Amino acid sequence: MNQEDRLAKLKERIREKGRLMVAYSGGVDSSLLAALARDALGDNALAVILDSETLPRGELQQAAALAGQMGLNFRIAGFNILQQEPFQDNTPRRCYICKKSSIALLKSIAAEEGIGSIADGLNRDDCQQWRPGTAACHEEGIWHPLLEAGMGKEDIRAAARELGLPVWNKPSSACLASRIPYGQPITEEMLRMVEAAEDLLKSLGFGQLRVRADGRGARIELEKQDMKKALESGEEIACKLQALGFQYISLDLQGYRSGSMDEVLWTSRD
């Protein structure tokens, strides 16, 4: 099936829902889904951004701006996940706990709006990764249209580009809690430190990156082609990150990789 036919079929499946809520983050996956839902359902599609402590402020602003630019029917809902102690404890079930709670909030909004179906941007490639939150989605009946259509990340980027979505090549993002090792409590202070550190590196021209925080240490993950630049600017970077509260700064020689904090789960099972 070619891309045009695939998207047409997706819109038809969305249209069958009558009314649909899209869990929207401003990333390429949820943006493509929200655009298709807008085309299929108009204002009967509602995109909801959950504003939690783990969402970088810049990401929130960009998501809201893009939603307005795209003409989406959207709203921002406060989601205070740090009020939940099981989440703060930061066990390997963290993502499951968060997803369960976020779905409960989405369902309450959907009930108020008379919406019977909630969809997200899960895709084929996501199924290759450790995602305990996906189990919560299955339990709660969340619909995954992109996965159902057999679309992977490259398919989604290609479709978003064809539709003129400005986020078609946006680097992948993840909640700030994913930067903190399991077992280390998640605090507002640490989340803000990580956010500020990543914003600083982005302002210096680095692209896909993560700042992993372990106590007061910052481990920087960059794409391989950016490592030389980081080393050349090492003194400046270290000084600025120390000013944020980190005591020591290191560059991960393995480079950026999604879900690197989960590696300890696999090594501990060997």
Buried (B, 14 or more C-beta within 10 A) or exposed (E): EEEEEBBBBBBEBBBEBEBBBBBBBBBBBBBBBBBBBBBBBEEBBBBBBBBBBBBBEEBBEBBBEBBEEBEBBBBBBEBEBBEEEBBBBBEBBBBBBBBBBBBEBBBEBBEEBEBEBBBBBBBBBBEEEBBBBBBBBEEBEBBBBBBBBEBBBEBBBBBBBEBEBBBBEBEEBBBBBBBBEBEEEBBEEBBBBBBBBBBBBBEEEBEBBBBBBBEEEBBBBBBEEBBEBBEEBEEEBBEBBBEBBBEEBEBBEEBBEBEBBBEEEEEEEE
